[in-house]
Amino acid sequence: MTDVVGAGAVDRGPAGLSGRDHEREVLDGLLAGAWESRGGAVVLLGEAGSGKTALLDSCARAASGRARLLRCTGVQSEAELPYAGLQVLLRGTLNGVRSLPERQLLALRGAIAPDEAPAGDRFLVGAATLGLLDELAEERPAVVLVDDAHWLDLETMDALLFAARRLGMGRVAVVFAAHEDAAAFDGAPGLPVLHLGPLTDGEGAALLAGRAPDLHPAVSSRILGLAQGNPLALVELVAALTPAQRDGSEPLDAREIAVLPASWRVRRIFDERIRALPAPTRLLLTAAAADDTGDVALLVAAGERLGVAARDLGPAEAADLVRVSGRRLGFRHPLARAAAYQGAVLVERTAAHRALAEAASAAGDMGRRAWHLAAATVGYDEEVAAELERSAELFRSRGGRAAVAAAYRRSARLTEDQAARSLRLAAASAAAAEAGQAELAGTLADEAGPVSSPAAFARLASVRAALEHEQGRAESARLLLVEATSRVTADRPAMGAWLLFESAAMAWAAPDPVAAARDTRARAAPLDFGGHPVHRGASGVLDMLAGDPVGGVAAIREFAGYVVRTRHERSLTDQVRLHGWDMLLGEFRAVHDEAVVLERECRAEGAVGVLPRVLLRLARLRLFLGRHRDAYTTAVEGLEIACDTGQHHLAAMLSGVLAVLAALDGEEPDGTHGPGGGEGPRRTAVPGGDDGPDGGDRQAGGPSSAGRDLCPHAAPVPIWLTRAQALLDLGLGRYDRALHRFTVLTGGPYRHLMVSVHSLPDQVEAAVRTDRAAGAGPAAERFARWAEATGTVWAAAVELRCRALLAADDAGAEELYERALAAHEGDGRPFEEARTRLLYGEWLRRAKRRAAAREALTAALESFERMPAAAWANRARTELRALGAAPAAPPPGADPVGRLTAQELRVVRLAATGLSNRDIGARLFLSPRTVGYHLSNAYPKLGVTSRAALGTLDLG
């Protein structure tokens, strides 16, 4: 997150705002931006009583009469109920929705209405929330205020953060307030932060002078010391003084709690006020504090079951502890809520939760009923545990992975039978892993202990292996999965096949992939998988890794066919996970076409969480296919969404694609621009990589989440960064350096099958250029074996090029170059074809065949410029100048499409097909206003004035 530091020194506005001038100015600017269609968000962080709620109240007053105000407060007792916060925040807003895309509308209805299930993941709910806020703001600006955001449920937090980062040009302002230690915002890049530190003595004295001008100086000094710069503590401590204490005639010792922090001193003051209330009022306050909805009707219904009435709220209102407005009840301050709940004795809290459970049941909210029943239960209770288990599956249908984990975990706590308890803990562990709560998943897996069910054992093994992989221990993860494969295959062959497939993926990421693959294959050999197709696929991957491309090709091809044939039988997430292994065979066009279908389905279903992996695959495929501009725009979008959804390992890998593209275009890989100009890649130091055919690295140490708070500045994973640097060296003629890097890639610590295979021809070229052709033979032979085994046309052409480079005589070299160019025809690898023409042209020039050399080099230059690949274009240009030609670099502005940012190019391409701004926004998860903003910026760059003119342009 971006830090905004500082505080003013002038007492201004209500007491809670004294000394917060700087913060007020920032928030005033945020609201002014929303009035002028410049949406934005701010996070307020500070200790309890530091003025966060007062600043939110100030925003609410500023918005009154000119903006729609949406407000909610996180409640600890309901922090594990999926979308509990969103239900409160957006309640009643869907009635007038007119143009939200149907799938987004369904997802949002499912999140807000307990009896409906959303279609899509929690990030689709975030996209829908963005669309809803944008639509609500069409009539008048919208201001969203979230207090105690650290107590929001994970699903609500994900949705709101996703929307807040993408407000763009909407008329929406969002303000989060959270405790200074809140971990909820650790992974929230892109949001400015205001840290509310303690007031200075001068600011505190000014506040006291305004609140209590008659305060004795010695008493004022004592209060300043007690409050420790906490504004609410200053206000409440003064308010609690008797007249005699104000003038100094009565000592303060009775009220001093020296061992407690300032915020707890305020809590004690609220405790005293609550204890002074009548017993029925205290009981009703306990129920109100346990409920996050603020629904007066629900509270009254619960009160009836407690034997108290709505009128019993009166004394609490008179004490300024709660405020009732219409059908909503709110606590004056979060600390007042905490005092009301935590100050109650156990029997009062359980009675309140039981009454709320009954009221929720009458209202049809079975999720809340289960949670309140659990909170009201002491000891074991199988009936409540079973209800929690049922609620967990309800939460799963609504996309609440974190809530699923919490429900199963609580269910296990209430379960006396050890076997049933272990199964529920195993389910909780798996759900926590799916929700990205790695540490909790590991704790729950350990707590589950041994389980007898093969399904639960397999699930726990997968969770533990994933956690090991996250910590950079891929070999340990592989061994866990191999052991689980051996244990469950006899009873569950299909389950064993899937575990073997996972272990093959871990072998891919192991420090020594060859040894890991051979060991996995040997351990699996005695097992009977019943001919399951997934076992066939795993065997193919292991064969390829173990150095047997001939044995692996047929199995992988068969497996890829099985995946395509049965794709409609499995979830979109599983389709994405299984797709793409035939990239190992170099069949990039077919895999690309399948990935395009997956991308469309992800966008149609709003599967925002899955989309970055598909975009990563597409970006790499487009890079391999020489579609560099498309690869760039795809990678940038994937990087943005990966950062927005907290998938930092994918962000690092997408940055690797951008690094390679930058290198091909002649830039250092750690630069900030790629082909197409505009906003370059955002970089983050995130170790780790993926464990599939797309690429990855050998875990650079530490968990992949270690760099999450550095996103959106994502650094490429090491193997792709090394490849990018090597390609730049080769393009710029730094052959010694290039040879060293390619040698590392093909046999060093970052060895990876796909990257290694792709680097072999580059290694051959670098070796020849450094007069080390004799040492290039093994690399050429290895590539030839792979090319022959796969039967890929482009690989056969590149293999011929390698042989031409190593040819002993001119006649042999010329024949091989000609055969290579003939093989390149229609092979779908224009970059490789252009490189072959460049090398042939260089050979022809040295052979003094100037006309033929000029023709080959000119064709190569034109191809490199179209991609673009400036480093290689410059190489071709240098060769042409050596022939006496004078090819000029394209003048600035010659390629208007190249002036567009990645986002602008995506938007104009969709606009050129006739889609409306709202339809484009739904596909790209942007607000329609932001789409319009990008179009208005793109038109002058393209030299057009209307959407209709876009159809006449070549947009690549």
Order of alpha helices (4+ residues) and beta strands (2+ residues): beta-alpha-beta-alpha-beta-alpha-alpha-alpha-beta-alpha-beta-beta-alpha-alpha-alpha-alpha-alpha-alpha-alpha-alpha-beta-beta-alpha-alpha-alpha-alpha-alpha-alpha-alpha-alpha-alpha-alpha-alpha-alpha-alpha-alpha-alpha-alpha-alpha-alpha-alpha-alpha-alpha-alpha-alpha-alpha-alpha-alpha-alpha-alpha-alpha-alpha
